[in-house]
Each structure stands twice: as C-alpha cells, then as structure tokens.
Amino acid sequence: MFRPFGRGLLLCAALALAARCGAGATPIVPTNPTITTDTFTGQLTPNGAYTHQNAVHATGKVTATLTSVQPDATKTIGFSLGTVIGTTCQAVLANDAAVQTNVLTGTAQIGGSFCLRVYDVGSVTTDTGPFTYTVTVEHP
C-alpha cells in the first residue's frame, strides 16, 4: 500500500530537482566578431591589373566598395573578391563593369587569405594620365 505512494514521492522529488537544474544559469550569448576595414589604393594602366591580399580572421560578411576612381569616376573598371590559392587570386565575386561606389558583398565561410583584384576592362587610357583607385574592404 505504501509502495505506490513512495514511488510517487520519489518521482515528484526527481522532477523538482530536474526543474531546478539550470535555474539561475546565465545563458551564453555569442559575440559578434570585430569588423576590420582595409583600404587599398593603386594605379591602373591600360590592360593592367593589381592584386591585393588580406586576411579574414572569422566567418561573416565581406564587403568591398570601389570608393574612388580618378581622374574620371564614370570610367568602368573591373574588380573582384576571391581566395588565395597558392600564388593565384581565384575570383569568387566579380564585376567587370564597375564604377565608383559599386559594391561586392559575400560571406566568408572560413577565415583565411582573401584577395581583391582591380583590373582594366578596356576603358583605361593614357591620355588623362594613370587611373588611380581606392577600394575599402570590411570583414570580420
């Protein structure tokens, strides 16, 4: 007669302890990675290209902005984002008709060596002198 009562009491005690577990524990909230901004500048000549390398330290959004093309901001040039494989910049995102203020956005699945390539697509001429460019890259 007391067995069912004893089992019920034991079950209630176990449930009370289980409900208490984790009470007062502070949940762990992930922190966002620090965003780094790299600025790359250079000069383009006809049929020229330039590759810049940078390190991405965590996963997350990577954004490259063509912030300046001088002396003519309306000239189209090419720029791409990619990963470094050996000594080669393997393009992952590219815009072959970029003008000043154009943006490339991607997501780094892992940290590692990334690259930015800026290149002439046939619009750079020497009649106005060398073309200079500035690209900013924001990444984790």
N, C-alpha and C positions, 0 to 999 in steps of 0.2 A: 504494500500500500504506500510506503514512503519512497519506493524506487522512482516512480514517475515524477513525484514531487522533487526529489533530489536531482534527477536528470534535468528537469525544467529549470531549477535554480542554477545548476551548473551552466546550462545554455544561456540563461539571462546574464550571468556573470561574464561569460565569454563574449557575448555581444556588447556588453557595456565596455569591456576592455578594448574590443576592436573599434568601437565608435570613438574611443578616446585617443586611439593611435593617430598621430598626425595632427591632433588639435594643438594649436599654438605653433606649429611648424611654419616657418616663413617660406612662401613659395619662391622658387628661383626664377628670376626674370632675366632673360638673355639681354646682353648689352649689344647695342649696335656698334659695328666697327667704326673706328675713326676714319673720316674721309680725308684723303690726301689729294691736293691739287698740284699737278705738274704742268709747267709751261714750257713749250718747245718752240723755238724760232729757227728760221733758216732762210736761205735764198734758193730760188728755183731758176734754172737756166733752161733754154729750150731743150726739150727731150730729157730733162734732168729729173732726178728723184732723190729723196733723202729719207733715211730710216732712223727713227729714234726708239730706244728701248727704255722700258721702265718695269719696275717690279710691282706686282699686285700681291698684297700680303694676305688677303682673305677673300672669301666669296662675296659676291654682291654686284651692284650696278656699276658699270663703267661707262662714262660719258666723255666723248671727245667733241670739242667745239672749235670750229675754224673761226677764230676771233678776229683775225686780220689778214687781208691780202692787199698788198700795196705794190705799186702805186695806183692800181685800178681794182677797186673792191668788186667790180662786176665781172671780172675775168673768172672763168671756170678752171678749176684745177682738180686733181684727184686726191682723195685721202682715204686711208683705210686703217682699221684696227685689226690686229691679229696676234698670233702667238709666235714665239721664237722657237724654231726647230733647228737645232744646230747653229748655223750662222745665217739662216734664212728667216725672213718675216713672212709667215704663212697668213695671208689675209683671211679674215673671218667675216668682217663687215667692210663694205667699200662703197664709196660714192665717187663715180667718175665724172661727175658734173657738179662739183661742189662750188659754192660761192660763199663769201664771207657770211658768217652766222649759222651756217649749216651744222647739224649735229649728227653724230653717230652714237647710238646707245646699245649696249649689250649687257650681258650678265656673265661675270666670271664664275664658273662652276668650281674652280680651284684657284689657289694662288699660284704665282709663277712669273715667268718672264713674258711680258707682253710687248707689242711693238706698235708704233704708229708710223705709217708711211705716207709721205706727201710727194706728189708727182705731177709732172706736166702732162696734159692730155691734148697738147697741140695748140694751146692758146697763149702760151708764154712766148713773148718775142723780145728781142734785144733792143728794139727801137726806143723803149722807155726805160731802159736800164734793167738791172736784175729785179725780179719779183721777190719780195720778202713776205713771209707768212708767220703767223703765230697761231698755235693750237694749244688749248688747255685741255688736260685730261683729268677728270675726277674719278677716283677709285678708292676702294677700301684698302 
